[in-house]
């Protein structure tokens, strides 16, 4: 089977350390967050600068007739070409970074008059959550063990070359929609070589799906591939046997999912454009239906 190792800025880190009560917020900063932000392309110097623990005067506080400066302090503020870009706050592994006061606190940093950035993130060593100031739910969330799977997405959103130009709330460019607009929906067979698989999801007992980003003529397009049980059987020998076994289990109450956090598996696909337009809160897309796996 053809594989390719995924990049992991936390290569070699022992996640059992997170169970140690002495592994607190400062350890999360040094052992987990620092390798990630350096991997994204930030450093202590310009043009892509990490600003640590910047004091921001709380804009709402005064005591009596005198103003008293009370400071709020985000852990990391990132600057790109002299423009503030995003914020990251570290928490200990015992603290929640979803639907907690910590999210509200990081939000207050992001909208502060001295900052005014659109994106803010929290990491507690166990999970990473990225938020947009215009949405309540995270726009990206994953466990740190899944970081290799989400690394390219994280770079597209937060790397210095992207953070000020890529708005994650703008609809992603969908391959299925692009092909339909070009008239390819009349074709019963479209061939895509070397399509990477990092996650496979059982949508129902006989229906499966995976998504990924494809580079086509130097443009990145998001593609969603759906398929049936016949194609799942064709994946035998191309992905791990255990993955096939997990996805083949029948459970109408729970969707099975397999991830390959360390390696991407590549397959060549014969497919056609689905006639079903899908819509979520953040995107509109048209899946591709896999006819067969080639080779």
RABEL-V656103 format. One record per residue. N is the residue number from 0. SS is DSSP state (alpha for helix, beta for strand, coil for the rest). OMEGA is omega in whole degrees, 0 to 359 (none if undefined). Layout:
N:SS:OMEGA / N:SS:OMEGA
//
This chain:
0:coil:185 / 1:coil:181 / 2:beta:175 / 3:beta:183 / 4:beta:179 / 5:coil:180 / 6:coil:181 / 7:coil:179 / 8:coil:179 / 9:coil:180 / 10:coil:177 / 11:coil:180 / 12:coil:180 / 13:coil:183 / 14:alpha:175 / 15:alpha:179 / 16:alpha:182 / 17:alpha:178 / 18:alpha:181 / 19:coil:180 / 20:coil:178 / 21:coil:178 / 22:coil:188 / 23:coil:186 / 24:alpha:181 / 25:alpha:177 / 26:alpha:176 / 27:alpha:180 / 28:alpha:188 / 29:alpha:188 / 30:alpha:186 / 31:alpha:186 / 32:alpha:184 / 33:alpha:177 / 34:alpha:180 / 35:alpha:184 / 36:alpha:173 / 37:alpha:177 / 38:alpha:178 / 39:alpha:178 / 40:coil:180 / 41:coil:180 / 42:beta:181 / 43:coil:182 / 44:coil:178 / 45:coil:11 / 46:coil:183 / 47:beta:196 / 48:beta:171 / 49:beta:176 / 50:beta:185 / 51:beta:171 / 52:beta:179 / 53:beta:177 / 54:beta:175 / 55:beta:180 / 56:beta:179 / 57:coil:188 / 58:coil:190 / 59:coil:192 / 60:coil:168 / 61:coil:183 / 62:beta:182 / 63:coil:179 / 64:coil:181 / 65:beta:175 / 66:coil:176 / 67:coil:181 / 68:coil:176 / 69:coil:189 / 70:beta:168 / 71:beta:192 / 72:beta:173 / 73:beta:182 / 74:beta:182 / 75:beta:172 / 76:beta:187 / 77:beta:182 / 78:beta:178 / 79:beta:180 / 80:coil:177 / 81:coil:177 / 82:beta:177 / 83:beta:191 / 84:beta:181 / 85:beta:184 / 86:beta:175 / 87:beta:179 / 88:beta:180 / 89:beta:175 / 90:coil:178 / 91:coil:180 / 92:coil:180 / 93:coil:184 / 94:coil:181 / 95:coil:177 / 96:coil:177 / 97:coil:177 / 98:coil:178 / 99:coil:179 / 100:alpha:179 / 101:alpha:176 / 102:alpha:179 / 103:alpha:179 / 104:alpha:180 / 105:alpha:176 / 106:alpha:180 / 107:alpha:175 / 108:alpha:185 / 109:alpha:183 / 110:coil:181 / 111:coil:182 / 112:coil:179 / 113:coil:185 / 114:coil:179 / 115:coil:173 / 116:coil:184 / 117:coil:185 / 118:beta:176 / 119:beta:185 / 120:beta:174 / 121:beta:178 / 122:beta:178 / 123:coil:181 / 124:coil:177 / 125:coil:184 / 126:beta:173 / 127:beta:179 / 128:beta:178 / 129:beta:182 / 130:beta:171 / 131:beta:185 / 132:coil:181 / 133:coil:180 / 134:coil:179 / 135:coil:181 / 136:coil:177 / 137:coil:174 / 138:coil:176 / 139:beta:179 / 140:beta:178 / 141:beta:173 / 142:beta:182 / 143:alpha:175 / 144:alpha:179 / 145:alpha:184 / 146:alpha:179 / 147:alpha:179 / 148:alpha:186 / 149:alpha:187 / 150:alpha:181 / 151:alpha:177 / 152:alpha:179 / 153:alpha:178 / 154:alpha:180 / 155:alpha:183 / 156:alpha:193 / 157:alpha:179 / 158:coil:184 / 159:alpha:181 / 160:alpha:187 / 161:alpha:193 / 162:alpha:183 / 163:coil:183 / 164:coil:181 / 165:coil:175 / 166:coil:183 / 167:coil:179 / 168:coil:174 / 169:coil:184 / 170:coil:178 / 171:coil:178 / 172:coil:186 / 173:beta:182 / 174:alpha:181 / 175:alpha:178 / 176:alpha:180 / 177:alpha:181 / 178:alpha:179 / 179:alpha:180 / 180:alpha:179 / 181:coil:176 / 182:coil:183 / 183:alpha:179 / 184:alpha:177 / 185:alpha:181 / 186:coil:179 / 187:coil:182 / 188:coil:174 / 189:beta:186 / 190:beta:176 / 191:beta:178 / 192:beta:173 / 193:beta:174 / 194:beta:182 / 195:beta:174 / 196:beta:173 / 197:coil:179 / 198:beta:175 / 199:beta:183 / 200:beta:174 / 201:beta:182 / 202:beta:167 / 203:beta:189 / 204:coil:182 / 205:coil:186 / 206:beta:188 / 207:beta:184 / 208:beta:168 / 209:beta:182 / 210:beta:178 / 211:beta:179 / 212:beta:178 / 213:beta:175 / 214:beta:180 / 215:beta:182 / 216:coil:177 / 217:coil:176 / 218:beta:179 / 219:beta:179 / 220:beta:178 / 221:beta:180 / 222:beta:174 / 223:beta:182 / 224:beta:176 / 225:beta:179 / 226:beta:182 / 227:beta:184 / 228:alpha:180 / 229:alpha:179 / 230:alpha:175 / 231:alpha:178 / 232:alpha:179 / 233:alpha:178 / 234:coil:178 / 235:beta:182 / 236:coil:180 / 237:coil:172 / 238:beta:183 / 239:coil:181 / 240:alpha:181 / 241:alpha:178 / 242:alpha:178 / 243:alpha:182 / 244:alpha:181 / 245:alpha:183 / 246:alpha:181 / 247:alpha:181 / 248:coil:183 / 249:coil:178 / 250:coil:185 / 251:coil:183 / 252:coil:184 / 253:coil:177 / 254:coil:177 / 255:coil:178 / 256:beta:175 / 257:beta:177 / 258:beta:177 / 259:coil:189 / 260:coil:184 / 261:coil:184 / 262:beta:171 / 263:beta:177 / 264:beta:184 / 265:beta:177 / 266:beta:174 / 267:beta:194 / 268:beta:166 / 269:beta:185 / 270:beta:175 / 271:beta:181 / 272:beta:178 / 273:beta:176 / 274:beta:184 / 275:beta:177 / 276:beta:182 / 277:beta:180 / 278:beta:174 / 279:coil:180 / 280:coil:188 / 281:coil:187 / 282:coil:172 / 283:beta:183 / 284:beta:178 / 285:beta:183 / 286:beta:171 / 287:beta:180 / 288:beta:183 / 289:beta:175 / 290:beta:183 / 291:beta:173 / 292:beta:184 / 293:beta:174 / 294:coil:none
//
